[in-house]
Amino acid sequence: MKRWKKVLIFFVSIILILVLGFFLWFRQQEQVLTDVKVEAHSKTITLFIPGYGGNRTSLGGVVSRLDRFDLGTFSYRTYIDSDGHFSEEKQQGYGDNSMIQLLFADNKDPEKEVKQIYPYLQHLKEQGFDKMNLVGHSTGGPMSVAIMTAYPDDPSIPKPEKLISIGGDFPLHPSQAYLNEGKKLPKDLKVLAIAGNIWGRPTDGLVKEAEVKAIEPVIDGNVASYQFKIIDGSPLTAFHFMLHENPTIDKMIAEFLWSS
């Protein structure tokens, strides 16, 4: 028994060392956010939209880090029920560069989620937010586009200003009807698409680079500007579910949304 105890203690120690090493490494990676400079936008709200099956961890880390480094304000974590009713879990309350982490009860039904968000967007307009940014991960990217095309030029909701799609899984062979939806996008919209490439391969392990870039036919000629950026690295930085845990992407988000 003593031998097995020693073996168990050895493996537990190894695991603890690895966990501590990862924690210290990640804290070091976060330092990329210390020198980021942003402007304050009090009338623009930024919504963080998770992908298929998204939960609190999906984009919670991004919002928390941006708040911790004083780049934005983690205002509320908002839950949207199946019937479209919503409840807000207050974090810091509204402030400069306010951010909302959205969570859906029907988190595996993108079309339904797009419909369910409408009452909440009206609520935000009533709170005084004239403009909104959308940040979507995975399926949250196409959902963000669908939100904008579902309610074009609607004065009762904030006007879309910027869109960031992170590892967005856009259809590789879109129908013409789908492409035509892009004509409903705001002409002054600014778009950033980010893809992960693991060790130089054009995929983040789940979504191909080509799928991320498949947003281009939808927005081509329909928006003011478009940028495409690649995160090339190991699975720790470029894997699909690590993209929203990568401080380098946090930096891209902050600079794209609030530095101009």
Phi, psi and omega in degrees: 000322181298322180298315180295325178296320179295319178296317180297315179298321180298311182292322177298319179297318178299315181297317180296321178295318179295318180295316179296319179297318179295318180299314180294321178297316182294319177299324178293321179297328181295341183296346177297342182273350187291331184256010180284132179249131180228162174259158180269129177235104186273340183257005179245126179256143178246124180257130178256116189249116182284167179272197183302122180074016184299147180224195185301329183278345188302311178228008180297323180295318179301308183298318181295319180291317178299324177290315184296329179266015175059036177263329177214176180245116176287095189281302183214152165255117189249129179255127179250119183284174180298332181267005179092352175290149183229156174225140184250130175258106187293135174251275178255353187077174182292145179197201177290137181053052182298139181233139177239127171267117181268139176225136184245140175294317177268069189277009176235024181223079185306318181298319179291322180299321180300320179288322184292336186282342187303312179300328180288323177297322176297320177300317180296321177297321178293335178279358176103009180269112182275335183229157177218149169251148177239129177238113183241138175252136177059237179297341176297338176291302176301325177298320180298317177297318181296323178299316182291323182279340179285330184230059183289138175054034179272113184288350182271359178231160178299145180281129178297132182245315181220151179228133172238124176248120182250113181059036183291130182263074179283150183295133181287333181233071184290148175286163179295326178297320179294317180296324180295336178299332181299338179292344180273354181290150177299134183294337180261014179292139175249134188235137173232125175246133183237130179240150175257133175239116181275115178051045175083354178276142185282056178200151175264013180101334178232324181241128180284152176304323181297327178290320178297317181284351180290357171290337188299315179297335181284322185262349185303120179078001184249350183231170184284321182205157181214134175233146176231127181229147181245134170260109182253119182186199179280173176301336179293335182242336188242355178293151187311312183274359174260351179299322180274009172244011185261112181301334176296323176288325174305316180298315178301317180299309183299315183291321181291319184282320196233001181268359179210000000 
